[in-house]
Amino acid sequence: MRHRRTLARVMVLPLAGLLAATLALPASARDAPRGWTGTWAAAPTGVPATDTTTYEDQTLRQIVRTSVAGRTLRVRFTNEFGSTPLTIGEAHVARRAAGGPATAVDSASDRLLRFGGRAGATLAAGTQRWSDPVALPTAAAGDLVISLYLPRRTPAATVHSSAFQHNYVAAGNVAGKPDLTPTATTTSWRFLSGVAVDRRRGKASSALVTFGDSITDGSSTQVDANHRWPDRLAERLRTENELAATGVLNAGIGGNRLLRDPHPPEGSPAESYAAYFGEAGLKRFDRDVLSQPGAAAVVVLLGVNDLGHPGTTAPADEEVTADQLIAGYRQLIRRAHDRGLRAFGATILPFEGDTLGFHTPRREAVRQAVNRWIRTSGAYDGVVDFDAATRDPDHPGRLLPAYNSGDGLHPNDAGMAAMAAAFPLGLLR
């Protein structure tokens, strides 16, 4: 069942209109725990009508990679796109077992998660909730295993569809078991959107939110390898003493647009998947960026889908101009500054020769105009020039062949590493 917010259109308006159209920060997004830093995040979306995934008397065992260490943690569960209550019968968190099966946990580290002191919780439709704090020392770049038992019939209406991580489903309540026998394997995260750790005394601790589309989400990278560019950036930060306590939170969503919600043409194949593209960046910014624990800065890499979707997964009349994209970026910058975050702009990567039908000479001209504004306007607090880092110097409109995943749009694992290496660490100092 489609969530009504997921498929609503966001009109492209002049800057004043964009500001007026912004949704107020919902109550469910205002409960980011103070004194905590995000170590992992995933941005939730609704699901298309074709996704009828439902759980009942089953356990989801989902794996996430931490970006910064802590001694105590909390986990955020979400029912933000559900139309019925989400009943959590039991939830556990543990470190992944070293050298064991992919489904196994280190039983000595297993912790029952509580909610207001209780072992279970019910999340109303449209809400999210943090667990109570639980003492569990975690290392940066470690795998956490979060097991969620769903006793009642539960449509899987809130999801991050492209995890690039194998997760598991098992029968019955096995949330607290050291291992389980999967009945299904998935590469999505469901009902799960964040992990936060306590801020370590004596060390400055904050989080950088990477706000983007499939390129930030990790599209085309090796599954289970954690080779998304935000993961590789987190690796760099851990080698820098003064930045080692910086969490990196991935708020990328495949197919996401800055200015509009998904709007697949009626009768097109995109109706079966476009809901996974998520709400427009302008709409989801408060939830996915401003409400993240410890967020101090955001880097924005959005716009390529605004350029490429019209005529493919969106109506042809949704073509955008450089001025419209720039107005959207200015709004994000203002909203970040109003909440005390620094905002960095990332240039849009080249995509000439892509296999998805994105490129036209007109769209290339818009991309160039937008990138010129990002580099020279001074509107952002800093610039991350991913275009320069990934383009072919002999054909600047295309990705460097060594970084091309094969579709001409998404960088491969090597391209992701190049993007992380291009991030100026001085911006975070």
Phi, psi and chi 1 to 4 in degrees:
 res  aa     phi    psi   chi1   chi2   chi3   chi4
   1 MET       -  128.7  173.2  176.5  164.7      -
   2 ARG   -75.4  139.9  -70.5 -171.6 -178.5   88.6
   3 HIS   -81.8  137.7 -167.7  -75.6      -      -
   4 ARG   -62.4  -31.1   67.1  180.0 -174.0  -84.4
   5 ARG   -71.8  -30.1  -68.1 -178.9  -61.3  169.4
   6 THR   -66.0  -34.6  -54.7      -      -      -
   7 LEU  -103.8    1.9  -65.8 -178.4      -      -
   8 ALA   -69.8  142.7      -      -      -      -
   9 ARG   -83.5  145.7  -68.7 -177.1   65.6 -175.1
  10 VAL  -105.1  115.1  174.8      -      -      -
  11 MET   -69.8  140.4  -62.8  -59.1  -65.7      -
  12 VAL   -83.1  116.8  177.9      -      -      -
  13 LEU  -126.5  165.6  -55.7  170.0      -      -
  14 PRO   -57.9  166.5  -22.9   33.3      -      -
  15 LEU   -52.8  -43.7 -179.5   57.7      -      -
  16 ALA   -61.2  -38.7      -      -      -      -
  17 GLY   -69.1  -37.8      -      -      -      -
  18 LEU   -62.5  -41.6  -73.2  168.6      -      -
  19 LEU   -63.8  -41.4  -67.6  170.5      -      -
  20 ALA   -67.9  -28.7      -      -      -      -
  21 ALA   -83.3   -7.6      -      -      -      -
  22 THR   -63.1  136.6  -59.5      -      -      -
  23 LEU   -76.9  142.0  -63.4 -176.9      -      -
  24 ALA   -67.6  151.8      -      -      -      -
  25 LEU   -62.8  117.5 -176.4   63.5      -      -
  26 PRO   -69.2  155.6   24.4  -31.9      -      -
  27 ALA   -57.0  -36.7      -      -      -      -
  28 SER   -65.7  -17.7   63.4      -      -      -
  29 ALA  -100.0   -0.2      -      -      -      -
  30 ARG   -96.6    6.5  -71.4 -162.8  -65.3  -98.8
  31 ASP  -102.3   26.3   65.2  -12.6      -      -
  32 ALA   -59.3  125.2      -      -      -      -
  33 PRO   -66.4  131.6   22.4  -30.6      -      -
  34 ARG   -78.7  148.4  -64.8 -174.8  179.1 -177.9
  35 GLY    81.5   11.6      -      -      -      -
  36 TRP  -123.8  158.9  -65.0   73.9      -      -
  37 THR  -126.1  132.6  -62.3      -      -      -
  38 GLY   -65.4  134.4      -      -      -      -
  39 THR  -112.4  -18.7 -172.6      -      -      -
  40 TRP  -156.0  147.8  173.5   85.0      -      -
  41 ALA  -154.2  156.0      -      -      -      -
  42 ALA  -142.6  137.9      -      -      -      -
  43 ALA   -86.9  126.5      -      -      -      -
  44 PRO   -83.0  155.6   31.2  -34.6      -      -
  45 THR  -137.4  172.1   76.6      -      -      -
  46 GLY   -83.6 -171.6      -      -      -      -
  47 VAL  -128.9  153.8  -59.1      -      -      -
  48 PRO   -74.9  167.2   27.6  -34.1      -      -
  49 ALA   -61.3  -25.9      -      -      -      -
  50 THR   -73.8  -16.8   52.4      -      -      -
  51 ASP   -89.7   96.3 -171.6  -17.8      -      -
  52 THR  -102.1   19.2   58.1      -      -      -
  53 THR   -54.1  128.2  -55.5      -      -      -
  54 THR  -139.1  141.5  -58.3      -      -      -
  55 TYR  -118.3  146.7  -59.2  106.1      -      -
  56 GLU  -157.5  125.1 -175.8  174.5    6.9      -
  57 ASP    52.2   48.8 -171.8   27.3      -      -
  58 GLN  -137.1  157.6  -70.4  172.5  -67.9      -
  59 THR  -115.0  132.3  -62.7      -      -      -
  60 LEU   -99.7  126.8  -51.6 -175.5      -      -
  61 ARG  -113.9  111.5 -179.6  155.6  -75.2 -174.2
  62 GLN  -121.6  141.4  -55.6 -177.3   88.5      -
  63 ILE  -115.1  133.2  -62.5  155.8      -      -
  64 VAL  -132.6  153.2  -55.4      -      -      -
  65 ARG  -107.2  122.9  173.3   62.1   60.9   94.2
  66 THR   -74.5  151.2   60.0      -      -      -
  67 SER  -109.2  -20.1   61.7      -      -      -
  68 VAL  -144.5  148.5   65.9      -      -      -
  69 ALA   -81.5  162.4      -      -      -      -
  70 GLY  -162.6  171.0      -      -      -      -
  71 ARG  -104.9  -23.8  -60.5  162.0  -59.4  175.9
  72 THR  -136.3  147.2  -55.3      -      -      -
  73 LEU  -140.2  165.1   62.4   80.6      -      -
  74 ARG  -135.7  151.9  -53.9  175.6   76.5  166.8
  75 VAL  -120.7  138.6  178.1      -      -      -
  76 ARG  -105.6  123.0 -178.6  173.2   54.7 -157.7
  77 PHE  -105.7  153.3  -63.7   94.0      -      -
  78 THR  -139.6  139.3  173.1      -      -      -
  79 ASN  -129.3   34.3 -171.5   29.8      -      -
  80 GLU   -67.9  -22.0  -71.9  169.3  -88.1      -
  81 PHE  -113.9    9.8  -67.3   89.9      -      -
  82 GLY   -78.0  153.8      -      -      -      -
  83 SER  -108.1   -2.8   58.0      -      -      -
  84 THR  -133.0  162.1   59.2      -      -      -
  85 PRO   -62.0  148.2  -23.1   33.9      -      -
  86 LEU  -102.8  115.2  167.1   65.7      -      -
  87 THR   -98.4  117.1  -61.8      -      -      -
  88 ILE   -94.6  109.4  -62.4  174.5      -      -
  89 GLY   -74.2  -38.9      -      -      -      -
  90 GLU  -164.4  146.4 -167.0  172.4  -42.0      -
  91 ALA  -142.5  140.5      -      -      -      -
  92 HIS  -131.3  155.9  -73.8 -113.2      -      -
  93 VAL  -133.1  142.9   62.3      -      -      -
  94 ALA  -155.6  162.6      -      -      -      -
  95 ARG   -79.1  149.4  -68.8 -171.4  -68.2  -93.7
  96 ARG   -70.5  141.6 -161.1  171.1 -170.4  178.0
  97 ALA   -66.6  135.4      -      -      -      -
  98 ALA   -80.3  124.5      -      -      -      -
  99 GLY    75.7    4.3      -      -      -      -
 100 GLY   -98.0 -167.5      -      -      -      -
 101 PRO   -60.8  156.2  -18.8   29.9      -      -
 102 ALA   -61.7  -23.5      -      -      -      -
 103 THR   -92.5   -1.9   52.9      -      -      -
 104 ALA   -92.6  149.1      -      -      -      -
 105 VAL  -117.7  160.3  -56.1      -      -      -
 106 ASP   -75.8  104.1  171.6    8.4      -      -
 107 SER   -61.8  -27.9   56.8      -      -      -
 108 ALA   -68.0  -21.4      -      -      -      -
 109 SER   -96.3   -2.9   70.0      -      -      -
 110 ASP   -64.9  132.5 -178.4   80.1      -      -
 111 ARG  -131.8  134.3  -57.0  -72.1 -172.0  -88.1
 112 LEU   -76.8  130.6  172.9   67.8      -      -
 113 LEU   -89.6  137.4  -67.1  172.3      -      -
 114 ARG  -119.2  160.5  -65.0 -176.4 -179.1  -86.2
 115 PHE  -132.8  106.5  -54.4   83.9      -      -
 116 GLY    60.4   32.3      -      -      -      -
 117 GLY    87.9   -8.2      -      -      -      -
 118 ARG  -100.4  153.5  -62.2 -176.3  178.4 -176.9
 119 ALA   -76.8  -16.9      -      -      -      -
 120 GLY  -131.7  178.0      -      -      -      -
 121 ALA  -160.1  158.4      -      -      -      -
 122 THR  -122.7  123.6  -62.4      -      -      -
 123 LEU  -101.2  121.3  -80.1   63.4      -      -
 124 ALA   -64.3  156.7      -      -      -      -
 125 ALA   -55.8  135.5      -      -      -      -
 126 GLY    84.6   11.5      -      -      -      -
 127 THR  -123.7  168.5   67.0      -      -      -
 128 GLN  -133.0  166.6   61.3  178.8    2.1      -
 129 ARG  -156.0  138.1 -177.5  165.0 -177.9  177.0
 130 TRP   -87.9  143.9  -72.8   95.7      -      -
 131 SER   -72.9  166.1   71.8      -      -      -
 132 ASP   -65.7  157.2  -62.7  -16.0      -      -
 133 PRO   -63.4  144.9  -20.9   32.6      -      -
 134 VAL  -136.2  135.1   60.3      -      -      -
 135 ALA   -74.9  114.4      -      -      -      -
 136 LEU  -157.8   98.1  177.9   60.2      -      -
 137 PRO   -59.8  131.7  -23.2   34.7      -      -
 138 THR  -129.3  146.1   53.4      -      -      -
 139 ALA   -97.2  155.0      -      -      -      -
 140 ALA   -66.8  148.0      -      -      -      -
 141 ALA    62.7   32.8      -      -      -      -
 142 GLY  -109.2  154.5      -      -      -      -
 143 ASP   -91.5  125.8  -76.4  -16.9      -      -
 144 LEU  -103.3  142.3  -76.1  177.7      -      -
 145 VAL  -113.5  119.8 -179.0      -      -      -
 146 ILE  -112.7  119.3  -60.6  163.5      -      -
 147 SER  -111.0  128.8  -60.1      -      -      -
 148 LEU  -126.9  118.2  172.8   65.4      -      -
 149 TYR   -96.7  127.9  172.5   57.1      -      -
 150 LEU  -114.6  100.4  -58.2  172.0      -      -
 151 PRO   -76.8  -27.8   27.9  -33.9      -      -
 152 ARG  -105.0  163.2  -61.1 -178.9 -178.6  174.7
 153 ARG   -60.7  121.2 -172.6  177.3 -173.7  -80.2
 154 THR  -134.7  104.4  -53.4      -      -      -
 155 PRO   -62.2  133.9  -20.1   32.8      -      -
 156 ALA   -83.1   70.1      -      -      -      -
 157 ALA   -88.4  -11.1      -      -      -      -
 158 THR  -120.7  122.7  -58.7      -      -      -
 159 VAL  -150.6  154.7   63.9      -      -      -
 160 HIS  -115.5  104.2 -175.4   91.5      -      -
 161 SER   -73.0  -27.5   65.5      -      -      -
 162 SER  -115.8   85.5  -62.0      -      -      -
 163 ALA   -85.2  -23.4      -      -      -      -
 164 PHE    52.1   37.4  -56.2   99.6      -      -
 165 GLN  -150.9  131.9  167.6   67.9   53.5      -
 166 HIS   -76.1  131.7  -76.5  111.3      -      -
 167 ASN  -128.2  168.4  -63.4  -55.6      -      -
 168 TYR  -135.8  150.5  -54.2   94.2      -      -
 169 VAL  -122.2  136.8 -177.2      -      -      -
 170 ALA  -137.0  157.9      -      -      -      -
 171 ALA   -78.3  145.0      -      -      -      -
 172 GLY    73.4 -172.7      -      -      -      -
 173 ASN   -92.8   95.8 -177.0    3.9      -      -
 174 VAL  -120.9   25.4  -69.2      -      -      -
 175 ALA   -60.3  -33.1      -      -      -      -
 176 GLY   -98.0    9.2      -      -      -      -
 177 LYS   -83.4  145.4  -60.7  -65.6 -175.6 -178.1
 178 PRO   -61.4  -30.6  -21.0   32.2      -      -
 179 ASP  -147.2  168.5 -160.4    3.3      -      -
 180 LEU  -148.1  164.1   50.3   74.2      -      -
 181 THR  -104.3  110.0  -59.5      -      -      -
 182 PRO   -68.1  140.8  -12.9   26.5      -      -
 183 THR   -98.8  -13.7   57.7      -      -      -
 184 ALA  -159.1  153.5      -      -      -      -
 185 THR  -123.4  141.5  -58.5      -      -      -
 186 THR  -137.3  159.7  176.5      -      -      -
 187 THR  -117.7   37.0   52.1      -      -      -
 188 SER  -123.4  157.8  -62.2      -      -      -
 189 TRP  -105.1  131.1  -72.5  -58.6      -      -
 190 ARG  -123.2  134.5  -64.1 -173.5 -173.6  -94.7
 191 PHE    64.2   19.4  -49.8  116.3      -      -
 192 LEU  -134.6  127.3 -174.0   63.3      -      -
 193 SER  -138.2   -2.8   63.7      -      -      -
 194 GLY  -173.0  154.3      -      -      -      -
 195 VAL  -135.5  133.3  179.0      -      -      -
 196 ALA  -124.0  148.1      -      -      -      -
 197 VAL  -120.4  157.3  -65.2      -      -      -
 198 ASP   -65.7  145.8   59.8  -46.5      -      -
 199 ARG   -74.3  128.5  -64.5 -167.6 -174.8 -177.5
 200 ARG   -75.7  131.2  -58.5  171.3   66.7 -177.5
 201 ARG   -62.7  139.4  -67.6 -179.3 -178.2  177.5
 202 GLY    82.7   -3.2      -      -      -      -
 203 LYS  -128.8  132.2  -81.3 -160.5  172.4 -173.4
 204 ALA   -66.6  133.7      -      -      -      -
 205 SER  -138.1  128.4 -179.0      -      -      -
 206 SER  -154.0  177.7   61.3      -      -      -
 207 ALA  -128.7  144.2      -      -      -      -
 208 LEU  -104.1  127.0  167.9   69.8      -      -
 209 VAL  -100.1  126.7 -175.3      -      -      -
 210 THR   -99.7  110.0   60.1      -      -      -
 211 PHE  -107.3  112.4 -170.7   60.6      -      -
 212 GLY  -166.2 -156.6      -      -      -      -
 213 ASP  -113.8 -146.6   48.2   43.9      -      -
 214 SER   -64.4  -28.1   56.6      -      -      -
 215 ILE   -66.5  -39.1  -65.9  174.0      -      -
 216 THR   -75.3  -36.3  -64.1      -      -      -
 217 ASP   -63.3  -26.7 -159.0   20.1      -      -
 218 GLY   111.1   17.6      -      -      -      -
 219 SER   -53.5  136.6 -179.6      -      -      -
 220 SER    77.7    0.8  -58.9      -      -      -
 221 THR   -83.3  163.0   59.1      -      -      -
 222 GLN   -65.6  129.9 -178.8 -179.1  -15.2      -
 223 VAL   -64.5  138.2  174.9      -      -      -
 224 ASP    72.4    3.7  -64.0  -26.0      -      -
 225 ALA   -94.9  -15.3      -      -      -      -
 226 ASN    54.5   53.2  -63.5  -65.2      -      -
 227 HIS  -107.1   16.3  -76.9  173.0      -      -
 228 ARG   -62.6  151.4  -47.4  164.1 -168.4   86.7
 229 TRP   -61.8  -34.3   75.8 -101.3      -      -
 230 PRO   -62.9  -34.6  -26.9   38.3      -      -
 231 ASP   -63.8  -43.8  -62.7  -40.4      -      -
 232 ARG   -68.4  -32.9  -54.0  -53.3  -65.8  -93.9
 233 LEU   -65.5  -42.4  175.5   60.7      -      -
 234 ALA   -58.2  -37.2      -      -      -      -
 235 GLU   -60.4  -43.5  -68.3  174.4    9.9      -
 236 ARG   -62.4  -43.8  -74.4 -172.4   67.3 -159.3
 237 LEU   -62.8  -34.0  -62.8 -179.3      -      -
 238 ARG   -68.2  -16.1  -72.1 -169.1  -73.2  -88.2
 239 THR   -90.8   -4.7   67.9      -      -      -
 240 GLU  -107.9  112.5  -59.2  -73.5  -32.7      -
 241 ASN   -52.6  -45.8 -175.0   54.3      -      -
 242 GLU   -76.3  -11.8   62.4 -176.9  -60.9      -
 243 LEU  -113.3    0.9  -61.8  176.2      -      -
 244 ALA   -65.1  -21.2      -      -      -      -
 245 ALA   -95.3   19.2      -      -      -      -
 246 THR   -92.7  118.5  -56.8      -      -      -
 247 GLY   -76.4  147.2      -      -      -      -
 248 VAL  -119.8  117.4  178.7      -      -      -
 249 LEU  -111.7  120.9  -56.1  179.0      -      -
 250 ASN   -88.8  110.0 -167.5  -33.3      -      -
 251 ALA  -111.3   35.8      -      -      -      -
 252 GLY   -86.0  147.3      -      -      -      -
 253 ILE  -136.6  124.8  -60.4  176.8      -      -
 254 GLY   -57.7  130.7      -      -      -      -
 255 GLY    82.4    1.6      -      -      -      -
 256 ASN   -69.8  142.7 -163.6 -126.4      -      -
 257 ARG  -114.8  153.5  -68.6 -168.0  -76.1  177.7
 258 LEU   -71.4  -44.4  173.7   67.3      -      -
 259 LEU  -100.9  -21.8  -58.7  178.1      -      -
 260 ARG  -136.0  149.9  -71.9 -173.6  173.3   93.5
 261 ASP   -71.3  168.8  -73.2   -2.5      -      -
 262 PRO   -58.1  140.4  -23.2   33.5      -      -
 263 HIS  -149.5   67.3 -175.4 -149.9      -      -
 264 PRO   -67.4  138.6   25.4  -34.3      -      -
 265 PRO   -58.5  139.6  -22.6   33.7      -      -
 266 GLU   -58.5  130.1 -173.1  174.2   -7.6      -
 267 GLY    85.2   -2.8      -      -      -      -
 268 SER   -84.8  157.1   75.0      -      -      -
 269 PRO   -57.8  -26.3  -23.6   33.2      -      -
 270 ALA   -63.0  -18.5      -      -      -      -
 271 GLU   -61.7  -22.4  -73.5 -168.5  -56.2      -
 272 SER   -86.0   -5.6   66.7      -      -      -
 273 TYR  -145.4  -12.5   57.2   80.6      -      -
 274 ALA   -62.8  -26.9      -      -      -      -
 275 ALA   -60.2  -26.3      -      -      -      -
 276 TYR   -67.8  -11.7  -63.4  131.6      -      -
 277 PHE   -72.7  -16.3  -65.2  167.5      -      -
 278 GLY    80.5  164.9      -      -      -      -
 279 GLU   -62.7  154.8  -63.9  173.1  -43.5      -
 280 ALA   -52.5  146.5      -      -      -      -
 281 GLY   -53.6  -39.0      -      -      -      -
 282 LEU   -61.7  -33.3  -71.7  173.7      -      -
 283 LYS   -81.9  -37.6 -174.0 -176.7  -66.4 -174.5
 284 ARG   -92.1   -1.9   69.1 -175.9 -175.8   91.3
 285 PHE   -59.4  -42.3 -171.9   72.7      -      -
 286 ASP   -63.1  -47.0  -71.6    4.2      -      -
 287 ARG   -68.9  -47.5  179.4 -167.1   64.8 -141.7
 288 ASP   -87.3  -13.4  -67.3  -17.3      -      -
 289 VAL  -121.9  -62.8  175.7      -      -      -
 290 LEU   -66.7  -25.7  -58.2 -176.4      -      -
 291 SER   -92.0    4.1   70.4      -      -      -
 292 GLN   -73.3  135.9  -62.8  -69.8   -2.3      -
 293 PRO   -60.2  127.3  -20.3   31.5      -      -
 294 GLY    74.1    9.9      -      -      -      -
 295 ALA   -61.9  126.3      -      -      -      -
 296 ALA  -119.5  -17.7      -      -      -      -
 297 ALA  -155.8  157.3      -      -      -      -
 298 VAL  -137.5  141.2   57.4      -      -      -
 299 VAL  -114.4  128.0   55.1      -      -      -
 300 VAL  -104.4  118.5  177.2      -      -      -
 301 LEU  -128.4   79.1  178.3   57.0      -      -
 302 LEU  -135.7  150.5  -85.5  175.1      -      -
 303 GLY   138.9  -28.1      -      -      -      -
 304 VAL   -65.6  -33.3   70.8      -      -      -
 305 ASN   -77.2  -30.2  -67.5  -43.1      -      -
 306 ASP   -59.2  -37.1  -65.1   74.4      -      -
 307 LEU   -75.1  -44.2  -66.9  172.5      -      -
 308 GLY   -92.2  -22.1      -      -      -      -
 309 HIS   -71.9  -36.6  -81.9 -170.4      -      -
 310 PRO   -56.2  128.3  -28.7   38.0      -      -
 311 GLY    89.0   -8.3      -      -      -      -
 312 THR  -117.8  -76.4   55.1      -      -      -
 313 THR  -104.4    7.1   59.8      -      -      -
 314 ALA  -143.5  160.9      -      -      -      -
 315 PRO   -59.0  146.8  -25.0   35.2      -      -
 316 ALA   -63.1  -24.3      -      -      -      -
 317 ASP   -81.0    8.0   63.4    2.3      -      -
 318 GLU   -97.6   20.8  -68.9 -173.1   -6.8      -
 319 GLU   -55.8  144.5  -72.1  -80.2  -10.1      -
 320 VAL  -116.9  159.2  -63.5      -      -      -
 321 THR  -106.0  165.9   66.5      -      -      -
 322 ALA   -62.1  -39.9      -      -      -      -
 323 ASP   -62.0  -38.0  -73.6  -15.6      -      -
 324 GLN   -67.0  -43.5  -72.1  168.6  -23.8      -
 325 LEU   -63.5  -42.5  -72.2  170.5      -      -
 326 ILE   -63.2  -38.8  -71.0  166.9      -      -
 327 ALA   -61.1  -39.6      -      -      -      -
 328 GLY   -64.8  -44.1      -      -      -      -
 329 TYR   -61.1  -41.9  -61.6  139.5      -      -
 330 ARG   -61.2  -36.5  -73.7 -169.2 -178.0  -82.8
 331 GLN   -65.7  -44.1 -177.1 -172.3  149.1      -
 332 LEU   -60.4  -41.8  -63.4 -173.6      -      -
 333 ILE   -60.4  -46.0  -65.3  165.9      -      -
 334 ARG   -63.5  -43.6  176.7  174.7  175.2  176.8
 335 ARG   -66.5  -37.4  -71.8  157.2   66.5 -175.7
 336 ALA   -63.5  -46.7      -      -      -      -
 337 HIS   -63.5  -37.4  -71.9  170.0      -      -
 338 ASP   -61.4  -27.2  -74.7  -13.1      -      -
 339 ARG  -101.4    9.7  -67.8  -71.7  -69.3  -86.6
 340 GLY    83.4   15.0      -      -      -      -
 341 LEU   -97.9  144.5  -83.2   68.6      -      -
 342 ARG   -81.5  146.6  -72.6  169.5  -65.8  156.9
 343 ALA  -121.9  124.9      -      -      -      -
 344 PHE  -111.5  140.0  -50.8  131.6      -      -
 345 GLY  -103.1  132.4      -      -      -      -
 346 ALA  -107.2  131.9      -      -      -      -
 347 THR   -70.2  148.2   51.4      -      -      -
 348 ILE   -74.8  131.2  -59.6  173.3      -      -
 349 LEU   -68.2  155.5  -79.9   65.3      -      -
 350 PRO   -71.4  151.6   25.2  -32.8      -      -
 351 PHE  -147.2   21.4   55.7   91.4      -      -
 352 GLU   -61.6  139.3 -176.9 -179.4  -16.3      -
 353 GLY    81.8   11.4      -      -      -      -
 354 ASP   -67.7  159.4   75.3  -72.8      -      -
 355 THR   -96.6    3.7   62.5      -      -      -
 356 LEU  -100.8   -1.9  -55.3  176.0      -      -
 357 GLY    81.3   21.5      -      -      -      -
 358 PHE   -80.9  -39.7  -84.6   35.6      -      -
 359 HIS   -80.6  135.7 -176.8  -91.4      -      -
 360 THR  -143.1  159.3   67.2      -      -      -
 361 PRO   -57.4  -37.8  -28.0   36.6      -      -
 362 ARG   -63.2  -44.1  178.4 -163.9  172.6  -81.7
 363 ARG   -67.0  -33.9  -67.9  170.7 -180.0  175.7
 364 GLU   -64.5  -38.9  174.4   64.1    9.8      -
 365 ALA   -64.3  -39.8      -      -      -      -
 366 VAL   -64.8  -44.1  173.3      -      -      -
 367 ARG   -58.1  -45.2 -175.4 -176.7   76.8   91.2
 368 GLN   -62.9  -40.7  -67.5  -72.2   -5.0      -
 369 ALA   -65.9  -41.6      -      -      -      -
 370 VAL   -64.9  -45.9  165.4      -      -      -
 371 ASN   -63.2  -37.6  -76.4   -8.1      -      -
 372 ARG   -62.2  -41.4 -174.8  163.2   52.6 -109.3
 373 TRP   -65.3  -42.8  177.1   85.2      -      -
 374 ILE   -59.7  -42.7  -69.3  170.9      -      -
 375 ARG   -72.5  -34.3  -67.4 -176.5 -179.2  109.4
 376 THR  -115.9  -14.7   64.7      -      -      -
 377 SER   -72.6  -27.4   69.8      -      -      -
 378 GLY    77.3    5.9      -      -      -      -
 379 ALA   -69.4  -39.4      -      -      -      -
 380 TYR   -80.5  160.4  -80.4  109.5      -      -
 381 ASP   -79.5  -10.2  -60.6  -57.1      -      -
 382 GLY  -175.5  163.9      -      -      -      -
 383 VAL  -123.7  136.6  175.3      -      -      -
 384 VAL  -116.5  110.2 -177.0      -      -      -
 385 ASP   -93.0   76.5 -157.6  -19.6      -      -
 386 PHE   -68.2  -29.6  -73.6  147.0      -      -
 387 ASP   -58.8  -51.7  171.0   38.0      -      -
 388 ALA   -63.2  -31.9      -      -      -      -
 389 ALA   -76.2  -22.6      -      -      -      -
 390 THR  -118.1   -9.0   60.6      -      -      -
 391 ARG   -80.1  157.4   67.8 -166.9  179.1 -158.2
 392 ASP   -80.3  116.6 -176.8  -14.2      -      -
 393 PRO   -61.0  -23.9   18.3  -29.3      -      -
 394 ASP   -86.1  -12.2  -64.2  -33.9      -      -
 395 HIS  -153.2   77.8 -162.6  146.3      -      -
 396 PRO   -60.7  -16.2  -23.5   34.4      -      -
 397 GLY   -79.3   -6.2      -      -      -      -
 398 ARG  -116.0  157.9  -63.5  176.9 -176.3  -98.2
 399 LEU   -66.9  146.1  -76.2  174.2      -      -
 400 LEU   -57.2  130.2 -171.8   71.7      -      -
 401 PRO   -51.4  -37.0  -29.3   36.5      -      -
 402 ALA   -66.6  -17.1      -      -      -      -
 403 TYR  -106.1    0.1  -63.1  157.9      -      -
 404 ASN   -85.6  123.0 -173.2   -8.5      -      -
 405 SER   -71.0  -15.8   66.9      -      -      -
 406 GLY   126.5  -19.2      -      -      -      -
 407 ASP  -102.0    0.4   63.9   13.5      -      -
 408 GLY    76.3    1.4      -      -      -      -
 409 LEU  -122.4  -43.8  178.0   71.2      -      -
 410 HIS   -98.5  130.0  -63.3   98.4      -      -
 411 PRO   -68.2  149.4  -18.1   31.0      -      -
 412 ASN   -83.0 -170.3   57.3   18.0      -      -
 413 ASP   -59.3  -40.0  -69.4   39.2      -      -
 414 ALA   -65.8  -38.4      -      -      -      -
 415 GLY   -64.6  -38.3      -      -      -      -
 416 MET   -62.6  -40.7  -67.2  -76.5  179.0      -
 417 ALA   -63.6  -38.8      -      -      -      -
 418 ALA   -65.1  -38.3      -      -      -      -
 419 MET   -62.8  -46.1  -68.2  174.2   67.7      -
 420 ALA   -62.1  -38.6      -      -      -      -
 421 ALA   -68.0  -24.8      -      -      -      -
 422 ALA   -82.5  -10.2      -      -      -      -
 423 PHE   -71.5  121.7 -167.7  102.6      -      -
 424 PRO   -74.5  108.6  -10.7   27.4      -      -
 425 LEU   -63.8  -21.7  -61.9 -171.8      -      -
 426 GLY   -59.2  -25.8      -      -      -      -
 427 LEU   -60.8  -31.8  -64.1  179.4      -      -
 428 LEU   -89.7  -10.0  -59.2  177.8      -      -
 429 ARG   -88.2      -  -63.5 -169.9  178.3   97.7
